[in-house]
Every structure is written in structure tokens, then in C-alpha cells.
Amino acid sequence: MQIGPIGSRDDITTFFRDQENGISVKCGCFCGTIDEFEEAVQKTHSGTKYEKEYMAAIAVARAHIEGGE
């Protein structure tokens, strides 16, 4: 799933199912798990509009990729 342009770089963020059946993220120079991305967002963008944008994208990605009813 791709969303953008969002964030501090007005770039595209990509969320995808990885080989361990989890969710990974590619965003600018960041590449890692969705949990690592969430931590990085909170550390780097706490209290900013970018934190809100990224956290909303994380929520949508989890709902879309993890699925369920």
C-alpha cells in the first residue's frame, strides 16, 4: 500500500507484507518494520503535523494489510 505525498519530505510511504508475514515500511531513507517506523516517527516528529500524518497512515496500513473483518 502506498500513501502520499505525506510527511516532512512530502514523499510516498510504502507499506507491504514482509517474508515474516508482518508489515514493513519504506519511507525516505527508512526501511524497517511498522513497529520500528512508529517508534521512529514518535521520536523524530512528536507533537507535529507529520506525526499525525504518519500515525494515520500506520493505522490505515494495519487495517488494510492485516485484514480481518
mmCIF file as Biopython writes it, N, C-alpha, C and O atoms, coordinates in Angstrom:
data_model
#
loop_
_atom_site.group_PDB
_atom_site.id
_atom_site.type_symbol
_atom_site.label_atom_id
_atom_site.label_alt_id
_atom_site.label_comp_id
_atom_site.label_asym_id
_atom_site.label_entity_id
_atom_site.label_seq_id
_atom_site.pdbx_PDB_ins_code
_atom_site.Cartn_x
_atom_site.Cartn_y
_atom_site.Cartn_z
_atom_site.occupancy
_atom_site.B_iso_or_equiv
_atom_site.auth_seq_id
_atom_site.auth_asym_id
_atom_site.pdbx_PDB_model_num
ATOM 1   N N  . MET A ? 1  ? 0.848   -1.153  0.000  1.0 0.0 1  A 1 
ATOM 2   C CA . MET A ? 1  ? 0.000   0.000   0.000  1.0 0.0 1  A 1 
ATOM 3   C C  . MET A ? 1  ? 0.902   1.226   0.000  1.0 0.0 1  A 1 
ATOM 4   O O  . MET A ? 1  ? 1.879   1.286   0.747  1.0 0.0 1  A 1 
ATOM 5   N N  . GLN A ? 2  ? 0.576   2.190   -0.828 1.0 0.0 2  A 1 
ATOM 6   C CA . GLN A ? 2  ? 1.332   3.434   -0.872 1.0 0.0 2  A 1 
ATOM 7   C C  . GLN A ? 2  ? 0.426   4.600   -0.519 1.0 0.0 2  A 1 
ATOM 8   O O  . GLN A ? 2  ? -0.752  4.627   -0.878 1.0 0.0 2  A 1 
ATOM 9   N N  . ILE A ? 3  ? 1.001   5.565   0.194  1.0 0.0 3  A 1 
ATOM 10  C CA . ILE A ? 3  ? 0.253   6.765   0.551  1.0 0.0 3  A 1 
ATOM 11  C C  . ILE A ? 3  ? 1.191   7.963   0.412  1.0 0.0 3  A 1 
ATOM 12  O O  . ILE A ? 3  ? 2.365   7.901   0.777  1.0 0.0 3  A 1 
ATOM 13  N N  . GLY A ? 4  ? 0.657   9.023   -0.109 1.0 0.0 4  A 1 
ATOM 14  C CA . GLY A ? 4  ? 1.490   10.211  -0.220 1.0 0.0 4  A 1 
ATOM 15  C C  . GLY A ? 4  ? 0.982   11.147  -1.286 1.0 0.0 4  A 1 
ATOM 16  O O  . GLY A ? 4  ? 0.039   10.833  -2.013 1.0 0.0 4  A 1 
ATOM 17  N N  . PRO A ? 5  ? 1.599   12.272  -1.371 1.0 0.0 5  A 1 
ATOM 18  C CA . PRO A ? 5  ? 2.753   12.687  -0.570 1.0 0.0 5  A 1 
ATOM 19  C C  . PRO A ? 5  ? 2.340   13.101  0.853  1.0 0.0 5  A 1 
ATOM 20  O O  . PRO A ? 5  ? 1.379   13.844  1.050  1.0 0.0 5  A 1 
ATOM 21  N N  . ILE A ? 6  ? 3.091   12.599  1.820  1.0 0.0 6  A 1 
ATOM 22  C CA . ILE A ? 6  ? 2.868   12.943  3.228  1.0 0.0 6  A 1 
ATOM 23  C C  . ILE A ? 6  ? 4.204   13.139  3.913  1.0 0.0 6  A 1 
ATOM 24  O O  . ILE A ? 6  ? 5.261   12.854  3.350  1.0 0.0 6  A 1 
ATOM 25  N N  . GLY A ? 7  ? 4.138   13.630  5.134  1.0 0.0 7  A 1 
ATOM 26  C CA . GLY A ? 7  ? 5.305   13.708  5.989  1.0 0.0 7  A 1 
ATOM 27  C C  . GLY A ? 7  ? 6.208   14.895  5.708  1.0 0.0 7  A 1 
ATOM 28  O O  . GLY A ? 7  ? 5.896   15.768  4.897  1.0 0.0 7  A 1 
ATOM 29  N N  . SER A ? 8  ? 7.315   14.900  6.390  1.0 0.0 8  A 1 
ATOM 30  C CA . SER A ? 8  ? 8.240   16.022  6.351  1.0 0.0 8  A 1 
ATOM 31  C C  . SER A ? 8  ? 8.915   16.186  4.996  1.0 0.0 8  A 1 
ATOM 32  O O  . SER A ? 8  ? 9.438   17.258  4.691  1.0 0.0 8  A 1 
ATOM 33  N N  . ARG A ? 9  ? 8.909   15.136  4.183  1.0 0.0 9  A 1 
ATOM 34  C CA . ARG A ? 9  ? 9.541   15.203  2.861  1.0 0.0 9  A 1 
ATOM 35  C C  . ARG A ? 9  ? 8.530   15.277  1.720  1.0 0.0 9  A 1 
ATOM 36  O O  . ARG A ? 9  ? 8.918   15.315  0.552  1.0 0.0 9  A 1 
ATOM 37  N N  . ASP A ? 10 ? 7.240   15.296  2.047  1.0 0.0 10 A 1 
ATOM 38  C CA . ASP A ? 10 ? 6.209   15.233  1.014  1.0 0.0 10 A 1 
ATOM 39  C C  . ASP A ? 10 ? 6.515   14.114  0.021  1.0 0.0 10 A 1 
ATOM 40  O O  . ASP A ? 10 ? 6.562   14.327  -1.191 1.0 0.0 10 A 1 
ATOM 41  N N  . ASP A ? 11 ? 6.721   12.915  0.570  1.0 0.0 11 A 1 
ATOM 42  C CA . ASP A ? 11 ? 7.139   11.764  -0.218 1.0 0.0 11 A 1 
ATOM 43  C C  . ASP A ? 11 ? 6.084   10.663  -0.119 1.0 0.0 11 A 1 
ATOM 44  O O  . ASP A ? 11 ? 5.116   10.769  0.634  1.0 0.0 11 A 1 
ATOM 45  N N  . ILE A ? 12 ? 6.294   9.632   -0.882 1.0 0.0 12 A 1 
ATOM 46  C CA . ILE A ? 12 ? 5.430   8.459   -0.860 1.0 0.0 12 A 1 
ATOM 47  C C  . ILE A ? 12 ? 5.962   7.481   0.191  1.0 0.0 12 A 1 
ATOM 48  O O  . ILE A ? 12 ? 7.159   7.196   0.232  1.0 0.0 12 A 1 
ATOM 49  N N  . THR A ? 13 ? 5.075   6.975   1.032  1.0 0.0 13 A 1 
ATOM 50  C CA . THR A ? 13 ? 5.422   5.956   2.018  1.0 0.0 13 A 1 
ATOM 51  C C  . THR A ? 13 ? 4.781   4.649   1.573  1.0 0.0 13 A 1 
ATOM 52  O O  . THR A ? 13 ? 3.599   4.613   1.231  1.0 0.0 13 A 1 
ATOM 53  N N  . THR A ? 14 ? 5.571   3.572   1.580  1.0 0.0 14 A 1 
ATOM 54  C CA . THR A ? 14 ? 5.110   2.264   1.124  1.0 0.0 14 A 1 
ATOM 55  C C  . THR A ? 14 ? 5.068   1.287   2.293  1.0 0.0 14 A 1 
ATOM 56  O O  . THR A ? 14 ? 6.048   1.127   3.021  1.0 0.0 14 A 1 
ATOM 57  N N  . PHE A ? 15 ? 3.926   0.640   2.460  1.0 0.0 15 A 1 
ATOM 58  C CA . PHE A ? 15 ? 3.728   -0.399  3.466  1.0 0.0 15 A 1 
ATOM 59  C C  . PHE A ? 15 ? 3.504   -1.711  2.719  1.0 0.0 15 A 1 
ATOM 60  O O  . PHE A ? 15 ? 2.757   -1.746  1.742  1.0 0.0 15 A 1 
ATOM 61  N N  . PHE A ? 16 ? 4.147   -2.796  3.173  1.0 0.0 16 A 1 
ATOM 62  C CA . PHE A ? 16 ? 3.997   -4.072  2.477  1.0 0.0 16 A 1 
ATOM 63  C C  . PHE A ? 16 ? 4.166   -5.243  3.435  1.0 0.0 16 A 1 
ATOM 64  O O  . PHE A ? 16 ? 4.828   -5.132  4.467  1.0 0.0 16 A 1 
ATOM 65  N N  . ARG A ? 17 ? 3.552   -6.373  3.072  1.0 0.0 17 A 1 
ATOM 66  C CA . ARG A ? 17 ? 3.695   -7.593  3.861  1.0 0.0 17 A 1 
ATOM 67  C C  . ARG A ? 17 ? 5.088   -8.159  3.600  1.0 0.0 17 A 1 
ATOM 68  O O  . ARG A ? 17 ? 5.490   -8.325  2.448  1.0 0.0 17 A 1 
ATOM 69  N N  . ASP A ? 18 ? 5.820   -8.453  4.666  1.0 0.0 18 A 1 
ATOM 70  C CA . ASP A ? 18 ? 7.189   -8.960  4.514  1.0 0.0 18 A 1 
ATOM 71  C C  . ASP A ? 18 ? 7.230   -10.487 4.590  1.0 0.0 18 A 1 
ATOM 72  O O  . ASP A ? 18 ? 6.196   -11.132 4.757  1.0 0.0 18 A 1 
ATOM 73  N N  . GLN A ? 19 ? 8.417   -11.053 4.470  1.0 0.0 19 A 1 
ATOM 74  C CA . GLN A ? 19 ? 8.589   -12.507 4.434  1.0 0.0 19 A 1 
ATOM 75  C C  . GLN A ? 19 ? 8.191   -13.183 5.741  1.0 0.0 19 A 1 
ATOM 76  O O  . GLN A ? 19 ? 7.875   -14.372 5.751  1.0 0.0 19 A 1 
ATOM 77  N N  . GLU A ? 20 ? 8.203   -12.437 6.840  1.0 0.0 20 A 1 
ATOM 78  C CA . GLU A ? 20 ? 7.803   -12.987 8.139  1.0 0.0 20 A 1 
ATOM 79  C C  . GLU A ? 20 ? 6.308   -12.804 8.383  1.0 0.0 20 A 1 
ATOM 80  O O  . GLU A ? 20 ? 5.827   -13.029 9.493  1.0 0.0 20 A 1 
ATOM 81  N N  . ASN A ? 21 ? 5.573   -12.398 7.351  1.0 0.0 21 A 1 
ATOM 82  C CA . ASN A ? 21 ? 4.127   -12.171 7.403  1.0 0.0 21 A 1 
ATOM 83  C C  . ASN A ? 21 ? 3.762   -10.976 8.283  1.0 0.0 21 A 1 
ATOM 84  O O  . ASN A ? 21 ? 2.636   -10.875 8.769  1.0 0.0 21 A 1 
ATOM 85  N N  . GLY A ? 22 ? 4.722   -10.076 8.483  1.0 0.0 22 A 1 
ATOM 86  C CA . GLY A ? 22 ? 4.470   -8.829  9.197  1.0 0.0 22 A 1 
ATOM 87  C C  . GLY A ? 22 ? 4.320   -7.698  8.192  1.0 0.0 22 A 1 
ATOM 88  O O  . GLY A ? 22 ? 4.166   -7.935  6.994  1.0 0.0 22 A 1 
ATOM 89  N N  . ILE A ? 23 ? 4.367   -6.476  8.683  1.0 0.0 23 A 1 
ATOM 90  C CA . ILE A ? 23 ? 4.278   -5.307  7.816  1.0 0.0 23 A 1 
ATOM 91  C C  . ILE A ? 23 ? 5.597   -4.548  7.895  1.0 0.0 23 A 1 
ATOM 92  O O  . ILE A ? 23 ? 6.084   -4.233  8.981  1.0 0.0 23 A 1 
ATOM 93  N N  . SER A ? 24 ? 6.164   -4.262  6.732  1.0 0.0 24 A 1 
ATOM 94  C CA . SER A ? 24 ? 7.371   -3.453  6.647  1.0 0.0 24 A 1 
ATOM 95  C C  . SER A ? 24 ? 7.044   -2.142  5.955  1.0 0.0 24 A 1 
ATOM 96  O O  . SER A ? 24 ? 6.019   -2.006  5.287  1.0 0.0 24 A 1 
ATOM 97  N N  . VAL A ? 25 ? 7.955   -1.168  6.135  1.0 0.0 25 A 1 
ATOM 98  C CA . VAL A ? 25 ? 7.735   0.186   5.630  1.0 0.0 25 A 1 
ATOM 99  C C  . VAL A ? 25 ? 8.990   0.690   4.945  1.0 0.0 25 A 1 
ATOM 100 O O  . VAL A ? 25 ? 10.107  0.470   5.414  1.0 0.0 25 A 1 
ATOM 101 N N  . LYS A ? 26 ? 8.787   1.371   3.825  1.0 0.0 26 A 1 
ATOM 102 C CA . LYS A ? 26 ? 9.858   2.111   3.150  1.0 0.0 26 A 1 
ATOM 103 C C  . LYS A ? 26 ? 9.392   3.550   3.071  1.0 0.0 26 A 1 
ATOM 104 O O  . LYS A ? 26 ? 8.360   3.847   2.469  1.0 0.0 26 A 1 
ATOM 105 N N  . CYS A ? 27 ? 10.158  4.443   3.683  1.0 0.0 27 A 1 
ATOM 106 C CA . CYS A ? 27 ? 9.796   5.865   3.721  1.0 0.0 27 A 1 
ATOM 107 C C  . CYS A ? 27 ? 11.086  6.674   3.719  1.0 0.0 27 A 1 
ATOM 108 O O  . CYS A ? 27 ? 11.793  6.714   4.726  1.0 0.0 27 A 1 
ATOM 109 N N  . GLY A ? 28 ? 11.398  7.313   2.605  1.0 0.0 28 A 1 
ATOM 110 C CA . GLY A ? 28 ? 12.664  8.045   2.514  1.0 0.0 28 A 1 
ATOM 111 C C  . GLY A ? 28 ? 13.821  7.088   2.734  1.0 0.0 28 A 1 
ATOM 112 O O  . GLY A ? 28 ? 13.904  6.054   2.070  1.0 0.0 28 A 1 
ATOM 113 N N  . CYS A ? 29 ? 14.708  7.414   3.649  1.0 0.0 29 A 1 
ATOM 114 C CA . CYS A ? 29 ? 15.848  6.536   3.922  1.0 0.0 29 A 1 
ATOM 115 C C  . CYS A ? 29 ? 15.507  5.451   4.949  1.0 0.0 29 A 1 
ATOM 116 O O  . CYS A ? 29 ? 16.340  4.591   5.234  1.0 0.0 29 A 1 
ATOM 117 N N  . PHE A ? 30 ? 14.280  5.483   5.511  1.0 0.0 30 A 1 
ATOM 118 C CA . PHE A ? 30 ? 13.866  4.472   6.484  1.0 0.0 30 A 1 
ATOM 119 C C  . PHE A ? 30 ? 13.364  3.225   5.775  1.0 0.0 30 A 1 
ATOM 120 O O  . PHE A ? 30 ? 12.592  3.302   4.820  1.0 0.0 30 A 1 
ATOM 121 N N  . CYS A ? 31 ? 13.815  2.073   6.259  1.0 0.0 31 A 1 
ATOM 122 C CA . CYS A ? 31 ? 13.278  0.790   5.818  1.0 0.0 31 A 1 
ATOM 123 C C  . CYS A ? 31 ? 13.320  -0.146  7.022  1.0 0.0 31 A 1 
ATOM 124 O O  . CYS A ? 31 ? 14.393  -0.449  7.544  1.0 0.0 31 A 1 
ATOM 125 N N  . GLY A ? 32 ? 12.135  -0.606  7.463  1.0 0.0 32 A 1 
ATOM 126 C CA . GLY A ? 32 ? 12.069  -1.475  8.628  1.0 0.0 32 A 1 
ATOM 127 C C  . GLY A ? 32 ? 10.640  -1.907  8.888  1.0 0.0 32 A 1 
ATOM 128 O O  . GLY A ? 32 ? 9.769   -1.744  8.034  1.0 0.0 32 A 1 
ATOM 129 N N  . THR A ? 33 ? 10.400  -2.459  10.067 1.0 0.0 33 A 1 
ATOM 130 C CA . THR A ? 33 ? 9.064   -2.931  10.406 1.0 0.0 33 A 1 
ATOM 131 C C  . THR A ? 33 ? 8.153   -1.751  10.739 1.0 0.0 33 A 1 
ATOM 132 O O  . THR A ? 33 ? 8.619   -0.642  10.999 1.0 0.0 33 A 1 
ATOM 133 N N  . ILE A ? 34 ? 6.864   -2.012  10.726 1.0 0.0 34 A 1 
ATOM 134 C CA . ILE A ? 34 ? 5.897   -0.966  11.048 1.0 0.0 34 A 1 
ATOM 135 C C  . ILE A ? 34 ? 6.052   -0.505  12.495 1.0 0.0 34 A 1 
ATOM 136 O O  . ILE A ? 34 ? 5.839   0.671   12.787 1.0 0.0 34 A 1 
ATOM 137 N N  . ASP A ? 35 ? 6.416   -1.406  13.402 1.0 0.0 35 A 1 
ATOM 138 C CA . ASP A ? 35 ? 6.644   -1.019  14.793 1.0 0.0 35 A 1 
ATOM 139 C C  . ASP A ? 35 ? 7.872   -0.111  14.914 1.0 0.0 35 A 1 
ATOM 140 O O  . ASP A ? 35 ? 7.847   0.874   15.651 1.0 0.0 35 A 1 
ATOM 141 N N  . GLU A ? 36 ? 8.938   -0.444  14.193 1.0 0.0 36 A 1 
ATOM 142 C CA . GLU A ? 36 ? 10.137  0.404   14.185 1.0 0.0 36 A 1 
ATOM 143 C C  . GLU A ? 36 ? 9.831   1.770   13.587 1.0 0.0 36 A 1 
ATOM 144 O O  . GLU A ? 36 ? 10.321  2.793   14.065 1.0 0.0 36 A 1 
ATOM 145 N N  . PHE A ? 37 ? 9.015   1.776   12.535 1.0 0.0 37 A 1 
ATOM 146 C CA . PHE A ? 37 ? 8.631   3.032   11.904 1.0 0.0 37 A 1 
ATOM 147 C C  . PHE A ? 37 ? 7.828   3.896   12.872 1.0 0.0 37 A 1 
ATOM 148 O O  . PHE A ? 37 ? 8.060   5.101   12.972 1.0 0.0 37 A 1 
ATOM 149 N N  . GLU A ? 38 ? 6.894   3.287   13.577 1.0 0.0 38 A 1 
ATOM 150 C CA . GLU A ? 38 ? 6.091   4.019   14.552 1.0 0.0 38 A 1 
ATOM 151 C C  . GLU A ? 38 ? 6.982   4.651   15.620 1.0 0.0 38 A 1 
ATOM 152 O O  . GLU A ? 38 ? 6.778   5.808   15.989 1.0 0.0 38 A 1 
ATOM 153 N N  . GLU A ? 39 ? 7.968   3.904   16.120 1.0 0.0 39 A 1 
ATOM 154 C CA . GLU A ? 39 ? 8.909   4.427   17.118 1.0 0.0 39 A 1 
ATOM 155 C C  . GLU A ? 39 ? 9.713   5.596   16.549 1.0 0.0 39 A 1 
ATOM 156 O O  . GLU A ? 39 ? 9.898   6.614   17.216 1.0 0.0 39 A 1 
ATOM 157 N N  . ALA A ? 40 ? 10.191  5.442   15.308 1.0 0.0 40 A 1 
ATOM 158 C CA . ALA A ? 40 ? 10.983  6.499   14.668 1.0 0.0 40 A 1 
ATOM 159 C C  . ALA A ? 40 ? 10.150  7.763   14.467 1.0 0.0 40 A 1 
ATOM 160 O O  . ALA A ? 40 ? 10.642  8.874   14.664 1.0 0.0 40 A 1 
ATOM 161 N N  . VAL A ? 41 ? 8.897   7.590   14.076 1.0 0.0 41 A 1 
ATOM 162 C CA . VAL A ? 41 ? 8.002   8.739   13.885 1.0 0.0 41 A 1 
ATOM 163 C C  . VAL A ? 41 ? 7.811   9.465   15.208 1.0 0.0 41 A 1 
ATOM 164 O O  . VAL A ? 41 ? 7.904   10.692  15.259 1.0 0.0 41 A 1 
ATOM 165 N N  . GLN A ? 42 ? 7.546   8.725   16.275 1.0 0.0 42 A 1 
ATOM 166 C CA . GLN A ? 42 ? 7.318   9.354   17.572 1.0 0.0 42 A 1 
ATOM 167 C C  . GLN A ? 42 ? 8.572   10.057  18.078 1.0 0.0 42 A 1 
ATOM 168 O O  . GLN A ? 42 ? 8.485   11.114  18.703 1.0 0.0 42 A 1 
ATOM 169 N N  . LYS A ? 43 ? 9.730   9.477   17.810 1.0 0.0 43 A 1 
ATOM 170 C CA . LYS A ? 43 ? 10.987  10.070  18.250 1.0 0.0 43 A 1 
ATOM 171 C C  . LYS A ? 43 ? 11.313  11.333  17.447 1.0 0.0 43 A 1 
ATOM 172 O O  . LYS A ? 43 ? 11.749  12.336  18.012 1.0 0.0 43 A 1 
ATOM 173 N N  . THR A ? 44 ? 11.104  11.280  16.145 1.0 0.0 44 A 1 
ATOM 174 C CA . THR A ? 44 ? 11.526  12.361  15.257 1.0 0.0 44 A 1 
ATOM 175 C C  . THR A ? 44 ? 10.490  13.471  15.127 1.0 0.0 44 A 1 
ATOM 176 O O  . THR A ? 44 ? 10.854  14.642  15.026 1.0 0.0 44 A 1 
ATOM 177 N N  . HIS A ? 45 ? 9.201   13.119  15.129 1.0 0.0 45 A 1 
ATOM 178 C CA . HIS A ? 45 ? 8.160   14.084  14.784 1.0 0.0 45 A 1 
ATOM 179 C C  . HIS A ? 45 ? 7.127   14.314  15.887 1.0 0.0 45 A 1 
ATOM 180 O O  . HIS A ? 45 ? 6.040   14.823  15.614 1.0 0.0 45 A 1 
ATOM 181 N N  . SER A ? 46 ? 7.449   13.950  17.119 1.0 0.0 46 A 1 
ATOM 182 C CA . SER A ? 46 ? 6.492   14.071  18.223 1.0 0.0 46 A 1 
ATOM 183 C C  . SER A ? 46 ? 5.916   15.485  18.316 1.0 0.0 46 A 1 
ATOM 184 O O  . SER A ? 46 ? 6.650   16.473  18.348 1.0 0.0 46 A 1 
ATOM 185 N N  . GLY A ? 47 ? 4.579   15.557  18.357 1.0 0.0 47 A 1 
ATOM 186 C CA . GLY A ? 47 ? 3.905   16.823  18.530 1.0 0.0 47 A 1 
ATOM 187 C C  . GLY A ? 47 ? 3.726   17.648  17.272 1.0 0.0 47 A 1 
ATOM 188 O O  . GLY A ? 47 ? 3.264   18.787  17.342 1.0 0.0 47 A 1 
ATOM 189 N N  . THR A ? 48 ? 4.083   17.095  16.122 1.0 0.0 48 A 1 
ATOM 190 C CA . THR A ? 48 ? 3.971   17.851  14.870 1.0 0.0 48 A 1 
ATOM 191 C C  . THR A ? 48 ? 2.855   17.285  13.990 1.0 0.0 48 A 1 
ATOM 192 O O  . THR A ? 48 ? 2.315   16.212  14.258 1.0 0.0 48 A 1 
ATOM 193 N N  . LYS A ? 49 ? 2.526   18.024  12.944 1.0 0.0 49 A 1 
ATOM 194 C CA . LYS A ? 49 ? 1.539   17.533  11.989 1.0 0.0 49 A 1 
ATOM 195 C C  . LYS A ? 49 ? 2.051   16.284  11.272 1.0 0.0 49 A 1 
ATOM 196 O O  . LYS A ? 49 ? 1.258   15.450  10.835 1.0 0.0 49 A 1 
ATOM 197 N N  . TYR A ? 50 ? 3.367   16.155  11.153 1.0 0.0 50 A 1 
ATOM 198 C CA . TYR A ? 50 ? 3.926   14.984  10.494 1.0 0.0 50 A 1 
ATOM 199 C C  . TYR A ? 50 ? 3.673   13.719  11.305 1.0 0.0 50 A 1 
ATOM 200 O O  . TYR A ? 50 ? 3.412   12.657  10.740 1.0 0.0 50 A 1 
ATOM 201 N N  . GLU A ? 51 ? 3.749   13.832  12.623 1.0 0.0 51 A 1 
ATOM 202 C CA . GLU A ? 51 ? 3.420   12.690  13.470 1.0 0.0 51 A 1 
ATOM 203 C C  . GLU A ? 51 ? 1.974   12.266  13.216 1.0 0.0 51 A 1 
ATOM 204 O O  . GLU A ? 51 ? 1.693   11.076  13.078 1.0 0.0 51 A 1 
ATOM 205 N N  . LYS A ? 52 ? 1.066   13.220  13.154 1.0 0.0 52 A 1 
ATOM 206 C CA . LYS A ? 52 ? -0.346  12.901  12.908 1.0 0.0 52 A 1 
ATOM 207 C C  . LYS A ? 52 ? -0.532  12.215  11.562 1.0 0.0 52 A 1 
ATOM 208 O O  . LYS A ? 52 ? -1.264  11.230  11.462 1.0 0.0 52 A 1 
ATOM 209 N N  . GLU A ? 53 ? 0.130   12.734  10.521 1.0 0.0 53 A 1 
ATOM 210 C CA . GLU A ? 53 ? 0.010   12.141  9.186  1.0 0.0 53 A 1 
ATOM 211 C C  . GLU A ? 53 ? 0.538   10.712  9.174  1.0 0.0 53 A 1 
ATOM 212 O O  . GLU A ? 53 ? -0.134  9.799   8.695  1.0 0.0 53 A 1 
ATOM 213 N N  . TYR A ? 54 ? 1.737   10.525  9.699  1.0 0.0 54 A 1 
ATOM 214 C CA . TYR A ? 54 ? 2.343   9.189   9.695  1.0 0.0 54 A 1 
ATOM 215 C C  . TYR A ? 54 ? 1.551   8.203   10.548 1.0 0.0 54 A 1 
ATOM 216 O O  . TYR A ? 54 ? 1.379   7.048   10.160 1.0 0.0 54 A 1 
ATOM 217 N N  . MET A ? 55 ? 1.067   8.649   11.706 1.0 0.0 55 A 1 
ATOM 218 C CA . MET A ? 55 ? 0.306   7.748   12.572 1.0 0.0 55 A 1 
ATOM 219 C C  . MET A ? 55 ? -1.011  7.345   11.916 1.0 0.0 55 A 1 
ATOM 220 O O  . MET A ? 55 ? -1.452  6.206   12.062 1.0 0.0 55 A 1 
ATOM 221 N N  . ALA A ? 56 ? -1.635  8.264   11.201 1.0 0.0 56 A 1 
ATOM 222 C CA . ALA A ? 56 ? -2.858  7.922   10.468 1.0 0.0 56 A 1 
ATOM 223 C C  . ALA A ? 56 ? -2.545  6.906   9.372  1.0 0.0 56 A 1 
ATOM 224 O O  . ALA A ? 56 ? -3.306  5.962   9.164  1.0 0.0 56 A 1 
ATOM 225 N N  . ALA A ? 57 ? -1.439  7.096   8.678  1.0 0.0 57 A 1 
ATOM 226 C CA . ALA A ? 57 ? -1.037  6.156   7.627  1.0 0.0 57 A 1 
ATOM 227 C C  . ALA A ? 57 ? -0.753  4.774   8.214  1.0 0.0 57 A 1 
ATOM 228 O O  . ALA A ? 57 ? -1.114  3.760   7.617  1.0 0.0 57 A 1 
ATOM 229 N N  . ILE A ? 58 ? -0.117  4.732   9.366  1.0 0.0 58 A 1 
ATOM 230 C CA . ILE A ? 58 ? 0.175   3.464   10.045 1.0 0.0 58 A 1 
ATOM 231 C C  . ILE A ? 58 ? -1.133  2.742   10.379 1.0 0.0 58 A 1 
ATOM 232 O O  . ILE A ? 58 ? -1.250  1.536   10.164 1.0 0.0 58 A 1 
ATOM 233 N N  . ALA A ? 59 ? -2.107  3.473   10.901 1.0 0.0 59 A 1 
ATOM 234 C CA . ALA A ? 59 ? -3.391  2.870   11.256 1.0 0.0 59 A 1 
ATOM 235 C C  . ALA A ? 59 ? -4.091  2.303   10.030 1.0 0.0 59 A 1 
ATOM 236 O O  . ALA A ? 59 ? -4.633  1.198   10.083 1.0 0.0 59 A 1 
ATOM 237 N N  . VAL A ? 60 ? -4.087  3.044   8.925  1.0 0.0 60 A 1 
ATOM 238 C CA . VAL A ? 60 ? -4.722  2.572   7.692  1.0 0.0 60 A 1 
ATOM 239 C C  . VAL A ? 60 ? -3.982  1.345   7.162  1.0 0.0 60 A 1 
ATOM 240 O O  . VAL A ? 60 ? -4.613  0.378   6.738  1.0 0.0 60 A 1 
ATOM 241 N N  . ALA A ? 61 ? -2.665  1.377   7.183  1.0 0.0 61 A 1 
ATOM 242 C CA . ALA A ? 61 ? -1.878  0.242   6.689  1.0 0.0 61 A 1 
ATOM 243 C C  . ALA A ? 61 ? -2.153  -1.019  7.505  1.0 0.0 61 A 1 
ATOM 244 O O  . ALA A ? 61 ? -2.307  -2.103  6.944  1.0 0.0 61 A 1 
ATOM 245 N N  . ARG A ? 62 ? -2.214  -0.877  8.817  1.0 0.0 62 A 1 
ATOM 246 C CA . ARG A ? 62 ? -2.513  -2.042  9.658  1.0 0.0 62 A 1 
ATOM 247 C C  . ARG A ? 62 ? -3.892  -2.601  9.341  1.0 0.0 62 A 1 
ATOM 248 O O  . ARG A ? 62 ? -4.057  -3.814  9.213  1.0 0.0 62 A 1 
ATOM 249 N N  . ALA A ? 63 ? -4.872  -1.734  9.216  1.0 0.0 63 A 1 
ATOM 250 C CA . ALA A ? 63 ? -6.233  -2.190  8.907  1.0 0.0 63 A 1 
ATOM 251 C C  . ALA A ? 63 ? -6.290  -2.859  7.526  1.0 0.0 63 A 1 
ATOM 252 O O  . ALA A ? 63 ? -6.969  -3.872  7.357  1.0 0.0 63 A 1 
ATOM 253 N N  . HIS A ? 64 ? -5.596  -2.308  6.563  1.0 0.0 64 A 1 
ATOM 254 C CA . HIS A ? 64 ? -5.645  -2.812  5.195  1.0 0.0 64 A 1 
ATOM 255 C C  . HIS A ? 64 ? -4.847  -4.118  5.035  1.0 0.0 64 A 1 
ATOM 256 O O  . HIS A ? 64 ? -5.335  -5.077  4.436  1.0 0.0 64 A 1 
ATOM 257 N N  . ILE A ? 65 ? -3.641  -4.147  5.565  1.0 0.0 65 A 1 
ATOM 258 C CA . ILE A ? 65 ? -2.740  -5.288  5.337  1.0 0.0 65 A 1 
ATOM 259 C C  . ILE A ? 65 ? -3.036  -6.437  6.290  1.0 0.0 65 A 1 
ATOM 260 O O  . ILE A ? 65 ? -3.014  -7.597  5.879  1.0 0.0 65 A 1 
ATOM 261 N N  . GLU A ? 66 ? -3.312  -6.138  7.549  1.0 0.0 66 A 1 
ATOM 262 C CA . GLU A ? 66 ? -3.619  -7.219  8.485  1.0 0.0 66 A 1 
ATOM 263 C C  . GLU A ? 66 ? -4.973  -7.834  8.199  1.0 0.0 66 A 1 
ATOM 264 O O  . GLU A ? 66 ? -5.212  -8.999  8.517  1.0 0.0 66 A 1 
ATOM 265 N N  . GLY A ? 67 ? -5.855  -7.059  7.604  1.0 0.0 67 A 1 
ATOM 266 C CA . GLY A ? 67 ? -7.164  -7.575  7.207  1.0 0.0 67 A 1 
ATOM 267 C C  . GLY A ? 67 ? -8.049  -7.862  8.392  1.0 0.0 67 A 1 
ATOM 268 O O  . GLY A ? 67 ? -7.979  -7.202  9.429  1.0 0.0 67 A 1 
ATOM 269 N N  . GLY A ? 68 ? -8.881  -8.862  8.212  1.0 0.0 68 A 1 
ATOM 270 C CA . GLY A ? 68 ? -9.846  -9.198  9.246  1.0 0.0 68 A 1 
ATOM 271 C C  . GLY A ? 68 ? -11.180 -8.525  8.971  1.0 0.0 68 A 1 
ATOM 272 O O  . GLY A ? 68 ? -11.289 -7.660  8.101  1.0 0.0 68 A 1 
ATOM 273 N N  . GLU A ? 69 ? -12.145 -8.916  9.692  1.0 0.0 69 A 1 
ATOM 274 C CA . GLU A ? 69 ? -13.496 -8.373  9.487  1.0 0.0 69 A 1 
ATOM 275 C C  . GLU A ? 69 ? -13.831 -7.424  10.604 1.0 0.0 69 A 1 
ATOM 276 O O  . GLU A ? 69 ? -14.922 -6.855  10.626 1.0 0.0 69 A 1 
#
